[in-house]
């Protein structure tokens, strides 16, 4: 089962963030996302106008609500940047990669 076929699971804390080989194995499944300091994922999209960027933001927002996992969304005219990490553990967990794969599917 691919990442995009899985469901995000809320993190209750008390677990270590992904690191090293395990982290790299997840990242290989969403290679278009930037892995930043083994702490978060980031990706930027460019659109031809404000309305198209806003439409994408709204689709990501609906997906985030459905999954119960919410990214940091930066939005301006024609540009959307999304950053993902799990705040409870101050790093990355499997759900961050699941949401990244699902966003790529939009």
C-alpha positions as CSV (number, residue, x, y, z in Angstrom):
1,X,0.0,0.0,0.0
2,X,1.4,3.4,-1.0
3,X,1.6,6.4,1.3
4,X,-1.3,8.1,-0.5
5,X,-3.5,5.1,0.2
6,X,-3.0,5.3,4.0
7,X,-4.7,7.5,6.6
8,X,-2.9,10.0,8.8
9,X,-2.9,9.0,12.5
10,X,-2.9,11.8,15.1
11,X,0.4,11.9,17.0
12,X,-0.1,12.0,20.8
13,X,3.5,12.7,21.4
14,X,5.9,10.5,23.4
15,X,7.6,9.1,20.3
16,X,10.8,10.1,18.7
17,X,10.8,11.9,15.3
18,X,12.0,9.9,12.4
19,X,15.8,10.1,11.8
20,X,18.5,8.6,9.6
21,X,17.8,5.6,7.3
22,X,14.1,5.4,8.3
23,X,13.6,9.0,7.5
24,X,15.4,8.7,4.2
25,X,13.3,5.7,3.2
26,X,10.1,7.7,3.7
27,X,11.5,10.7,1.9
28,X,12.3,8.5,-1.2
29,X,8.6,8.0,-1.5
30,X,7.9,11.7,-1.9
31,X,11.1,12.9,-3.6
32,X,9.8,16.2,-4.9
33,X,9.5,17.4,-1.3
34,X,12.5,19.1,0.2
35,X,13.7,17.4,3.5
36,X,14.8,20.3,5.7
37,X,17.3,19.6,8.4
38,X,15.7,16.2,9.1
39,X,12.9,18.3,10.7
40,X,10.3,19.1,8.2
41,X,9.2,18.7,4.6
42,X,8.7,21.7,2.2
43,X,7.4,22.2,-1.3
44,X,6.5,25.2,-3.4
45,X,4.0,25.4,-6.2
46,X,3.7,28.2,-8.8
47,X,0.4,29.2,-10.4
48,X,-0.5,31.7,-13.1
49,X,-2.8,33.8,-10.9
50,X,-4.2,34.4,-7.4
51,X,-7.4,32.4,-8.0
52,X,-5.6,29.2,-9.1
53,X,-3.3,29.4,-6.1
54,X,-6.3,30.0,-3.8
55,X,-8.1,27.0,-5.3
56,X,-5.1,24.8,-4.5
57,X,-4.9,26.1,-1.0
58,X,-8.6,25.4,-0.5
59,X,-8.2,21.8,-1.8
60,X,-5.2,21.3,0.5
61,X,-7.2,22.7,3.4
62,X,-10.1,20.3,2.8
63,X,-7.7,17.4,2.6
64,X,-6.0,18.4,5.8
65,X,-9.3,18.6,7.6
66,X,-10.3,15.2,6.3
67,X,-6.9,13.7,7.4
68,X,-6.8,15.6,10.8
69,X,-3.3,16.6,10.0
70,X,-2.7,20.3,9.2
71,X,0.3,21.8,7.3
72,X,1.7,25.2,7.5
73,X,0.5,26.9,4.3
74,X,2.2,30.1,2.9
75,X,0.1,31.7,0.2
76,X,0.5,34.8,-2.0
77,X,-0.2,35.8,-5.6
78,X,0.6,32.7,-7.7
79,X,2.7,30.9,-5.1
80,X,1.9,28.3,-2.5
81,X,4.5,26.9,-0.1
82,X,3.6,24.1,2.2
83,X,5.6,22.9,5.2
84,X,4.9,19.7,7.1
85,X,6.1,18.5,10.5
86,X,4.5,17.2,13.6
87,X,4.5,19.8,16.4
88,X,4.0,17.3,19.2
89,X,7.3,15.7,18.5
90,X,9.0,18.7,16.8
91,X,9.9,16.6,13.8
92,X,8.6,14.2,11.2
93,X,6.5,11.1,11.6
94,X,4.8,8.8,9.1
95,X,1.7,11.0,8.9
96,X,3.7,13.9,7.5
97,X,4.8,11.7,4.6
98,X,1.2,10.4,4.1
99,X,-0.1,13.9,3.8
100,X,2.7,15.0,1.5
101,X,1.8,12.0,-0.9
102,X,-1.9,12.9,-0.7
103,X,-1.1,16.6,-1.5
104,X,0.9,15.5,-4.5
105,X,-2.1,13.5,-5.7
106,X,-4.2,16.7,-5.8
